[in-house]
Amino acid sequence: MNISLRLSNYISRYAPSRKRVTAYLEKKNCQNPAQLLADNGYDESLMVDMWMRSFVSLGKGKREMSTKLMKKEFPKEIILEKIEAFDTEIHDWESNKTSVINQIQTLEQRGKSRRIISTLLNSRYSYFRDEITELLVEKNDTNNLQKEVQKYRNRYNTVDKKIREKMIASLLRKWFSYTDIKKAIAVDDE
């Protein structure tokens, strides 16, 4: 296969940095890698753009983006320039809203408490703390808490005081509110 064709396949598949492309060409025993790159119209800035668009669509943060691009051996100057250029898209709530809502639904289905969901999402999307809090205000833990209490009751005799204390401790470790736990246990006891 022609080296020019191999190079274009490599570039289109991996969107690599100039350093990695040069290493690839040297591995293939290319005589003049710089000339071959120029002939194929390689643009390192365009490669970083492609990666940035991918990261923005996945909702990655600035720090994570720069770390990943540094691992791909792109020059630091280009990385900083592109992160600055994509700044408005990185912090755009509308583009991240559906992803956050889907993550909330997934975590709720897994039985996570509202406090755990809030902590996880605020660490991932630190720029959107207010919006995430607003989404979670509508949610409550009663369904998930009831499921957890019912699981415990199905397995153990919760009439026993020690087992009841263990159940409460277990639910507190899952970050459910103590007052909500007491209410859930009182409702089931009636």
C-alpha positions in Angstrom: 0.0 0.0 0.0 1.2 3.5 -0.8 2.7 5.4 2.1 0.5 8.5 1.3 -2.6 6.4 1.5 -1.5 4.8 4.7 -0.8 8.2 6.1 -4.2 9.6 5.2 -5.9 6.5 6.8 -3.8 6.9 9.9 -4.7 10.6 10.2 -8.4 10.1 9.5 -8.6 7.3 12.1 -6.6 8.7 15.0 -6.5 12.5 14.5 -2.9 12.4 15.9 -0.5 15.1 16.9 2.4 16.1 14.6 4.7 14.3 16.9 2.8 11.0 16.7 2.4 11.3 12.9 6.1 11.8 12.5 6.9 8.8 14.7 4.5 6.8 12.6 6.2 7.8 9.4 9.6 7.1 10.8 8.4 3.6 11.8 7.3 3.1 8.2 10.8 4.2 7.0 9.6 7.3 5.2 12.4 9.4 3.7 11.0 12.9 4.2 8.1 13.0 6.7 7.8 16.8 6.8 7.3 17.0 3.0 4.8 14.1 3.0 2.8 15.8 5.8 2.8 19.1 3.8 1.7 17.2 0.6 -1.2 15.6 2.4 -2.3 18.9 4.0 -1.9 17.9 7.6 -3.0 20.6 10.0 -2.4 20.0 13.7 -4.8 22.7 14.7 -7.6 20.9 12.8 -6.8 17.7 14.7 -7.1 19.5 18.0 -10.4 21.0 16.8 -11.8 17.6 16.1 -10.8 16.3 19.6 -12.3 19.4 21.2 -15.6 19.0 19.4 -15.7 15.4 20.6 -14.9 16.4 24.2 -17.5 19.2 24.2 -20.2 16.8 23.0 -19.3 14.4 25.8 -19.5 17.2 28.4 -15.8 17.0 29.5 -14.4 19.8 31.6 -11.4 22.0 30.7 -8.9 20.2 32.9 -9.9 16.7 31.6 -9.7 18.1 28.0 -6.2 19.5 28.4 -5.0 16.3 30.2 -6.2 14.1 27.4 -4.8 16.4 24.7 -1.4 16.5 26.5 -1.4 12.6 26.6 -2.0 12.7 22.8 1.2 14.9 22.6 -0.3 18.0 21.2 1.7 21.3 21.9 0.6 23.1 25.0 0.1 26.4 23.2 -2.4 24.9 20.7 -4.3 23.2 23.6 -4.6 26.4 25.6 -5.6 28.4 22.4 -8.4 25.8 21.6 -9.7 25.6 25.1 -10.0 29.4 25.1 -11.7 29.3 21.7 -14.2 26.6 22.8 -14.9 28.3 26.2 -18.4 29.3 25.5 -19.4 25.8 24.3 -17.7 24.1 27.2 -19.9 26.1 29.7 -23.1 25.9 27.7 -25.9 24.5 29.9 -28.2 23.8 27.0 -25.7 21.4 25.4 -25.1 19.6 28.7 -28.7 19.6 30.0 -29.9 16.3 28.4 -26.7 14.5 29.5 -27.3 15.6 33.1 -30.9 14.7 33.1 -30.1 11.2 31.7 -27.5 10.7 34.4 -30.0 11.7 37.1 -32.5 9.2 35.8 -29.8 6.5 35.7 -28.6 7.1 39.2 -32.2 7.2 40.5 -32.9 3.9 38.9 -29.9 2.5 40.7 -31.4 3.6 44.0 -29.0 6.5 44.8 -30.1 9.2 47.2 -30.6 12.7 46.0 -27.5 13.9 48.0 -25.3 11.3 46.3 -26.6 12.3 42.9 -26.0 15.9 43.6 -22.4 15.3 44.8 -21.5 13.2 41.8 -23.0 15.6 39.2 -21.6 18.7 40.9 -18.1 17.1 40.8 -18.5 16.3 37.0 -20.2 19.5 36.0 -18.9 22.1 38.5 -20.0 25.0 36.3 -23.6 24.0 36.5 -24.2 23.6 40.3 -27.2 25.9 40.4 -28.9 24.2 37.4 -28.3 20.7 38.9 -29.6 21.8 42.2 -32.7 23.2 40.5 -33.3 19.9 38.7 -32.9 17.9 41.9 -35.3 20.1 43.9 -38.2 18.4 42.0 -36.9 15.0 43.0 -37.3 13.3 46.3 -35.9 10.2 47.9 -39.1 8.6 49.1 -39.4 5.9 46.3 -35.7 4.9 46.5 -35.8 5.0 50.3 -39.0 2.8 50.4 -37.3 0.3 48.1 -34.3 0.1 50.3 -36.4 -0.3 53.5 -38.4 -3.0 51.9 -35.3 -4.9 50.8 -34.0 -4.8 54.4 -37.4 -5.9 55.7 -37.5 -8.8 53.3 -34.1 -10.1 54.4 -34.2 -9.4 58.2 -36.6 -9.2 61.1 -36.7 -5.5 61.5 -38.7 -5.7 64.7 -35.5 -6.5 66.6 -33.9 -3.2 67.9 -30.3 -4.1 66.9 -31.3 -5.0 63.3 -33.4 -1.8 63.1 -30.3 0.2 64.1 -28.2 -1.6 61.5 -30.8 -0.8 58.9 -30.8 2.9 59.8 -27.0 3.0 59.8 -27.0 1.3 56.4 -29.4 3.8 55.0 -27.4 6.7 56.4 -24.3 5.4 54.7 -26.3 5.6 51.4 -26.8 9.3 52.3 -30.5 9.2 52.9 -31.8 11.8 55.4 -32.2 10.6 59.0 -35.7 12.2 59.3 -36.8 10.6 56.0 -35.5 7.2 57.2 -37.5 7.6 60.5 -40.6 8.6 58.5 -40.2 5.6 56.2 -39.8 3.2 59.0 -42.8 4.7 60.9 -45.0 4.5 57.9 -44.2 0.8 57.4 -44.7 0.0 61.1 -48.3 1.3 61.0 
